[in-house]
Amino acid sequence: MTAALALAAFSFIAAMAIGSVPFLVSAKNSGIQLNRLTALAAGFLIGAAMLIAVPEGLLLYGETSGDTEYLHVGVALMAGFVFMLLMETFGFSHDIHEEHHDHVHEHGHSHVNHPTARVPYAVVGLTIHAVIDGMIIGIALAQDALALSVSLILAITMHKLPAAFSVSAFSLHERHDRKRSYFDLTLFSLSTPIAILIFYLLAADISTQWQGLATLFAAGTFLYVASVDVLPSIHEPRRSMGVVWPLLAGVAGSLVIALVVDMVLGHVH
């Protein structure tokens, strides 16, 4: 339980710290830097999915039966991907970076998912994804896989940093109310640590097969989010090279984190 509390606290403090920046300085001219940071974070998320979540999900799912039904594995991965796609379709987009406000005049149009309602739906989308982040970390902790959990929290935190910045910048832009925007940031920052503790406590009552499927579901959401974060820039020749290198650096960084943490804390299984 001590490890769960420590990782939950680390997640909350990191998100609140970065998310507070737009309250202190203007984020108006941060578009290029945020775009590159988002690409770096997407690389970490790809690494978290492919290097950690998918292998762990397969191990957990096959632990009880000794065999793996590959159709079930594929369905779980696909369900996570499609879930985020549907969230995006119905306006609960996680993609609320600078293009939604800084470049609206440059392109001469608004974006499809730029909300006009009083409730910032995109903030809700990011918060739901943050809950999924906490779910996979909590499940890993319940397996006494501290090395795996630390690797996940570090890789996921690298993605949460630009997300926290975007939540605050976007909420301030939409709400024009600092108190409500700070509430949005606090809700987002709390979602992962609360989910970590809840799923850590619930894991004992969930079979390892279902834990494995939940982990694979989370991996599917990671892959969707990482793809959506970088594909728009990849398809623009003048921006693609500025995104590819940070993306590859994030993938390499997630591999280094996994290797170093495993050497320091021991094998995950």
C-alpha positions, 0 to 999 in steps of 0.5 A: 500500500505504501508504494501505491500511495507514493506513486499516486502522490507523485502522479498528482504533484507532477500534474498539478505542477505542470498544469499550474504553468498556464495560470502563471504565464501566458500560453499564447505563444507556446504552440511549437514547444507544446507540439514537440513536447506532445510528440515526445510524450506520444513516444513515451506512451507508445513505449508504455503500450508496446514494451510494458502494457501489452506484454504484461496483459498477455502474461496476466491473461495467460497466467490462470489458464496457461494459454492465451485466446488470441481473439480475446487479446485482440478484442481487448486491444481493439476495444480500447482503441475504439473506445477512445475513437468513440469518445473523440467522435462524440466530442470528448476529445483528448486532443486539445493542444494549441491547434484548437486556439492558437492556430484557428486564425492561421487556418481560417477555421475552427476545429470540429471538436472545439466545444461551444458548450459551457462544459469543457468536454475535451477536459472530460475526455482527458480526465477519463483517459487519466483514469485508465492510466491509473487503472493499469498502474493499480493493477500492476501494483497489485501484482507486486510488480514494483519495477513494472509499476514504476516504469508505467508511472514514469512513462505515463507521467511523461504523457500527462505533463503536456496533457496537464498543461493543455487542460489548464490552457484550454480551460482558461481559454474556454471558461474565462474563470480561473477558479473553475479552470483550477477545478478542472486541473485539480480533477484531472490531476486527481483522476489518475492517483484515485484510480491507482488506489481504487484498482489496487484495492479492487484487484484482489477481487478480480481474476488475473484474466480480467486484469490482463484484459483490462491492461490490454484495453488500456494499451489500446487506448494508449495507442489511439491517443499516441496516434492522434497526438502526432498524425496531424503533424506527420501529415504536414511536410513542414511540421513532420520532421519536427515531430518524428525526432521527439517521437522517436526520442520518447520511444527510446526514453521509455525503453531506457526507463524500463531497462533501468528500473528493471535493473534497479528494482528487479525483474517484474515477475 
